Structure formats: C-alpha cells, structure tokens
C-alpha cells in the first residue's frame, strides 16, 4: 500500500539524521587532543546508506563532505559488505579511496539493524602530520601515496 509522503514527517526525519551527523562531529571535537580538531574544527561527519549514498551531513567543511559518499563506495569495492560486522571501524586515508589528501583520515563504521547492513557513519579528521618525506605530509613532487 502506498501512502502519501507527509512533509512534516520528512522534515522530522531529515533533521534527526542531520543532528546525528552534527553530534558525531561534536564528539570528535570534545575528545580530540589535536588543536586542529578541538579548536579549529578541521573535521566533518556524515551518514550514508548501505550503498554509500549520502543521506545526512553536518554543517562541517564542504570539501570534506563532498567525498563522504565516494569514500564509502570505493571502500565497498575493496571490502564487500558481507565481510563487515557490527562494531567494525575502518580507518582510511588514501586519496584514491575517495579522499582529498593523505592527512584527511576517515573513520568508516557500518551500522547494522536486525543483522543487516543499513548505513555507514563516516567521520573525517585532518591530521597535522601523517608521515612522509616532509613534515606536514605535503610532498608535491611525490610520485605515489607511499612517499
């Protein structure tokens, strides 16, 4: 049976999902030791569906939010959903996995309900120095991500 979409219900759900994403960012900021996260807020959080389509995002850094869905989609190409379990958290920073640059580290957590994968929670945080050939992790002449 198809019922009409209630715009009030849609807005309540949309705002609830947005509030979850914003609370995710606040938790990272409150628990972070890095001033880049705690004070400057160089982080972002979002929710995607089980296929990696963006369904909610916080009011964070737009350049970060643009890669959240593609990060999950690229991740799922390498790690099939059948291999994920409740409680998993995967940390990613390769730009080819939907990222901006190496210092942007993403935590991807699958969300399960009644044993089935329903969504992903994704948080991205900028690390001041992830390692590499130069301090600050910016190496313009690098030929690959491992330099």
The 8 nearest C-alpha neighbors of each residue, nearest first, counted from 0:
[[1, 2, 3, 4, 5, 8, 6, 9],
 [2, 0, 3, 4, 5, 6, 8, 9],
 [1, 3, 0, 4, 5, 6, 8, 9],
 [4, 2, 5, 1, 6, 0, 8, 9],
 [5, 3, 6, 2, 9, 8, 7, 1],
 [4, 6, 8, 7, 3, 9, 2, 10],
 [7, 5, 9, 8, 4, 10, 11, 3],
 [8, 6, 10, 9, 5, 11, 12, 4],
 [7, 9, 11, 5, 10, 6, 12, 4],
 [8, 10, 6, 12, 7, 11, 13, 5],
 [11, 9, 13, 7, 8, 12, 14, 6],
 [10, 12, 8, 14, 9, 13, 15, 7],
 [11, 13, 15, 9, 10, 14, 8, 16],
 [14, 12, 10, 16, 15, 11, 9, 17],
 [13, 15, 17, 11, 16, 12, 10, 18],
 [14, 16, 12, 18, 17, 13, 11, 19],
 [17, 15, 19, 13, 18, 14, 55, 12],
 [16, 18, 14, 20, 55, 19, 15, 56],
 [17, 19, 21, 15, 16, 20, 22, 14],
 [18, 20, 22, 16, 17, 21, 23, 15],
 [21, 19, 57, 45, 23, 17, 44, 56],
 [20, 22, 57, 18, 24, 23, 19, 17],
 [21, 23, 25, 19, 24, 20, 18, 26],
 [22, 24, 20, 26, 21, 25, 44, 19],
 [25, 23, 27, 21, 22, 26, 44, 43],
 [24, 26, 22, 28, 27, 23, 29, 21],
 [25, 27, 29, 23, 24, 28, 30, 22],
 [26, 28, 24, 30, 25, 29, 31, 23],
 [27, 29, 37, 25, 31, 26, 30, 36],
 [30, 28, 26, 27, 31, 25, 37, 32],
 [29, 31, 27, 28, 26, 32, 37, 25],
 [32, 30, 28, 33, 37, 27, 29, 36],
 [31, 33, 34, 30, 37, 36, 28, 29],
 [32, 34, 35, 36, 31, 37, 126, 38],
 [35, 33, 37, 38, 36, 39, 32, 31],
 [36, 34, 39, 33, 41, 37, 38, 40],
 [35, 37, 40, 41, 34, 33, 28, 39],
 [36, 38, 28, 34, 31, 40, 35, 33],
 [37, 39, 34, 40, 36, 35, 28, 33],
 [40, 38, 35, 41, 36, 37, 34, 42],
 [39, 41, 36, 42, 38, 37, 35, 28],
 [42, 40, 36, 39, 35, 125, 124, 43],
 [43, 41, 124, 123, 40, 125, 36, 59],
 [42, 44, 59, 123, 122, 60, 24, 63],
 [45, 43, 122, 20, 24, 121, 57, 56],
 [44, 46, 56, 20, 121, 55, 120, 57],
 [45, 47, 120, 55, 119, 54, 121, 53],
 [48, 46, 53, 54, 51, 52, 119, 118],
 [47, 49, 118, 51, 52, 50, 119, 117],
 [48, 50, 118, 117, 51, 116, 119, 47],
 [51, 49, 48, 52, 72, 47, 71, 118],
 [52, 50, 68, 71, 72, 47, 48, 49],
 [51, 53, 47, 68, 48, 50, 54, 49],
 [52, 54, 47, 68, 55, 46, 51, 48],
 [53, 55, 47, 46, 52, 48, 56, 45],
 [56, 54, 46, 17, 45, 16, 53, 20],
 [57, 55, 45, 20, 17, 44, 46, 58],
 [56, 58, 21, 20, 59, 17, 44, 45],
 [59, 57, 56, 21, 60, 43, 61, 17],
 [58, 60, 43, 57, 61, 42, 44, 64],
 [59, 61, 63, 62, 43, 64, 42, 58],
 [62, 60, 64, 63, 65, 59, 58, 43],
 [63, 61, 65, 60, 64, 66, 99, 59],
 [64, 62, 61, 60, 65, 66, 43, 67],
 [65, 63, 61, 66, 67, 62, 60, 43],
 [64, 66, 63, 62, 67, 61, 68, 69],
 [67, 65, 69, 64, 97, 68, 63, 70],
 [68, 66, 70, 64, 69, 65, 71, 121],
 [69, 67, 51, 53, 52, 71, 70, 66],
 [68, 70, 72, 97, 66, 71, 67, 73],
 [71, 69, 97, 67, 73, 96, 68, 72],
 [70, 72, 74, 51, 68, 69, 73, 75],
 [71, 73, 69, 51, 75, 74, 70, 68],
 [74, 72, 76, 70, 96, 75, 71, 69],
 [73, 75, 71, 77, 72, 76, 70, 78],
 [76, 74, 78, 72, 79, 77, 73, 71],
 [77, 75, 73, 74, 78, 79, 72, 71],
 [78, 76, 75, 74, 79, 73, 72, 96],
 [77, 79, 75, 76, 74, 80, 82, 83],
 [80, 78, 75, 81, 82, 77, 76, 83],
 [79, 81, 83, 82, 75, 78, 116, 49],
 [80, 82, 79, 83, 84, 78, 116, 115],
 [83, 81, 80, 79, 84, 78, 75, 87],
 [84, 82, 80, 81, 87, 85, 109, 79],
 [83, 85, 87, 86, 82, 109, 111, 81],
 [84, 86, 87, 111, 109, 110, 83, 114],
 [85, 87, 84, 88, 108, 109, 110, 83],
 [88, 86, 85, 84, 108, 89, 109, 83],
 [87, 89, 108, 107, 106, 86, 90, 109],
 [88, 90, 107, 106, 108, 91, 87, 105],
 [91, 89, 106, 105, 107, 88, 104, 92],
 [92, 90, 105, 104, 93, 89, 106, 96],
 [91, 93, 104, 101, 103, 105, 94, 98],
 [92, 94, 95, 96, 101, 91, 98, 100],
 [93, 95, 98, 100, 96, 99, 97, 92],
 [96, 94, 93, 97, 98, 73, 92, 99],
 [97, 95, 94, 73, 70, 93, 98, 74],
 [98, 96, 70, 69, 95, 66, 94, 73],
 [99, 97, 94, 96, 100, 66, 93, 95],
 [98, 100, 94, 103, 97, 101, 63, 66],
 [101, 99, 94, 102, 103, 98, 93, 92],
 [100, 102, 92, 103, 93, 94, 104, 99],
 [103, 101, 126, 125, 129, 100, 104, 128],
 [104, 102, 125, 101, 124, 100, 92, 123],
 [105, 103, 92, 124, 123, 91, 102, 125],
 [104, 106, 123, 91, 122, 90, 92, 107],
 [105, 107, 90, 122, 89, 121, 88, 123],
 [108, 106, 121, 89, 88, 120, 105, 90],
 [107, 109, 88, 120, 119, 87, 121, 110],
 [108, 110, 119, 118, 120, 111, 87, 107],
 [111, 109, 118, 119, 117, 116, 108, 85],
 [110, 112, 116, 115, 117, 114, 85, 109],
 [113, 111, 114, 115, 117, 116, 110, 85],
 [112, 114, 115, 111, 116, 117, 110, 85],
 [113, 115, 112, 111, 116, 85, 84, 117],
 [116, 114, 111, 112, 113, 117, 110, 85],
 [115, 117, 111, 110, 118, 49, 112, 109],
 [118, 116, 49, 111, 110, 115, 48, 112],
 [117, 119, 48, 49, 110, 47, 109, 116],
 [120, 118, 109, 47, 110, 108, 46, 48],
 [119, 121, 46, 108, 107, 45, 109, 47],
 [122, 120, 107, 45, 44, 106, 46, 119],
 [123, 121, 44, 106, 105, 43, 45, 124],
 [122, 124, 105, 43, 42, 104, 44, 103],
 [123, 125, 42, 104, 103, 41, 126, 105],
 [124, 126, 103, 102, 41, 42, 104, 127],
 [127, 125, 102, 128, 129, 103, 124, 104],
 [128, 126, 135, 125, 129, 102, 35, 136],
 [129, 127, 135, 136, 130, 126, 134, 102],
 [128, 130, 102, 136, 126, 127, 131, 101],
 [131, 129, 128, 136, 132, 134, 133, 135],
 [130, 132, 136, 133, 146, 129, 134, 145],
 [131, 133, 146, 138, 130, 134, 136, 137],
 [134, 132, 131, 136, 135, 138, 137, 130],
 [135, 133, 136, 128, 132, 130, 131, 137],
 [134, 136, 128, 137, 127, 133, 129, 130],
 [137, 135, 128, 134, 131, 130, 133, 129],
 [138, 136, 135, 139, 133, 134, 131, 132],
 [137, 139, 141, 140, 136, 133, 132, 146],
 [140, 138, 141, 137, 142, 136, 133, 146],
 [139, 141, 138, 142, 137, 146, 143, 132],
 [142, 140, 138, 139, 143, 146, 144, 145],
 [141, 143, 140, 146, 144, 145, 139, 138],
 [144, 142, 145, 141, 146, 140, 138, 139],
 [143, 145, 146, 93, 142, 141, 101, 94],
 [144, 146, 143, 131, 141, 142, 132, 130],
 [145, 144, 131, 141, 132, 143, 142, 138]]
